[in-house]
Each structure stands twice: as C-alpha cells, then as structure tokens.
C-alpha cells in the first residue's frame, strides 16, 4: 500500500470541494489528471476511496479514515516546510531559554505572545534554574539563552552578556515566627539558632552555590525561590527572599522584614547571557526586547 502527499492533497481537495472538477480547478490541474490520480491511488490501496452520486464525489468509510489521518500528515508536512524555510532565513527551529527562579515565568508570557507574532514557527522551550543553574544550562548546551544569570559569576569563554537588572533581597520571617518580634538588628549568634530555608543550586556540572548560611545552622533545602517563600510563610525557617516577589506578603503582614547585624539589603546583579557563536534571529529578537524590558521582569508585584 503506497500513497504520496500529493495523493492526500488531491483527496483533501475533492472532499472539500465535492467534485473532481472543482478539485481540479483548485489544484490548477485538468479534471482528467485528478481522475487518473484517484484511480492510481485506489489501485495502490486495493479499495475505493470515493463513490459518485451524480456530479458529487463522496468518500467511502475507508476513504474517510484515510483523509482524517492524511490531513494530519499534510499539516505536519506543511509545518516542516515552514520550519525549513524559517531556518534557511536565519530563524531557529527551536530556542531553549533558561530562566532564573528569581523571575516567575508568567512574567515572560507577554513577551512570548509578542514573539509568536514575529516567528510562530520557532518553538520555545523554557526551563527554571536556580543560582548558577542558568550558567550551567548555557555551558552544557541545554539552553541557548539565559535570563537572569547571576552577574557575579564571571562569564566563561564562549559566552556573551548584557545587563538585565538588579534584584534586592530582604531577610524575612513569618509573622508568627519567634524572630518577628526580636529587637533589631538581630545578631548572627541568634540567627544561627533558627533553621534557614535555602533554594538548591540547579547546576549539574558547575560547583553548587549557597548564600548567607551560617556554620552549624540547620537548613531546609527546597527547589526554588517560590518554594522557599512558601516554606518561610509556613514558619519552617528564615531566609532572604527577592523583594520584588514578596511586596504583597510584607504589605499584608504575612512576612516581616528584619534588619541583621552587619548586613543591609543584599543586591544581586543579573544578566542576560548567550553563547557568543549563536547568530539566530530568534535569539537576537529576545536579546533586544530583554534589553528594553529587563527592569519590568524584576519589578515589585504579582507575576
């Protein structure tokens, strides 16, 4: 049993237009060539796909099944052709973006909707990374673009960067935590007595990092900043959280920011990073737009 995409296109045109003559007109072919194509298709399949009722051509049950499955193949072939055209024109077939957990992914959705109007044929793949995980994803080839890579890690050879913005971190506790009412600034010896919550570095090959944990302090390790916020809200520990992610919690009194002895607000520079050899148009588009809207991604408020 053999049939081609051209056979399926003829079958589809006849089914939609209702006759061989109308299908021939749509396909810019003479009616006899359409009739010949259907005859060869039926001989190859070993069963009829159409029955004629007057001037109308109706699908047989077998023909209906073939058309249903065949339309999926036609659509897939058209998608492949469009993607190949895009790649030939400099647009990547897929762009993998590693996003820091300091930026809730929904904040990127408006940018993605905008991109789809420019290049709907480039597939996007987003992943969430913690600490050095954005760099790790880039260096290991799991990502083409890193959004929010920590700027205090020197870019490794082969990577280029541009500034994204600055994230500030506040030391916070749940409103019912014992430290919520402790006089400020709180000394390190007191902090060490209470369990901290930390987000695990998602690096697979780069050395994992931790920040602001004290020797001998109990630590609850979670997956990312969102889980860390939830754990601190639940009273399971204390720690630093990005100020732009907790403004509503502070305003509602669910979290309390506390001053620490010898420490002010922690600031972290974040960058957009990519492998310098990457020249695709999708990457260039995201780099340009992120340069414009970077501060929006780190603004206070809900995702």
ABEGO torsion letter per residue (X at the ends): XBBBAAAAAAAAAAAAAGBAAAAAAAAGBBAAAAAAAAAAAAAAAGBBABBBBEABBBBBAAAAAAAAAAAAAAAAAAAAAAAAAAAAAGBBABBBBBBBAABBAAAAAAAAAAAAAABAABBBBBBBBBEAAAAAAAAAGABABBBGBBAABBBBBGBBBBBAEBBBBBBBBBAABAAAABBOBBBAAAAAABBBBBBBBABAABBBBBBGBBBGBBBBBBABAAAAAAAAAAGAEBEBBBAAAAAAAAAAGABBBBBBBGBBBBBBBBBBBBBAABABAAAAAAAAAAAAAAAAAABBEBX
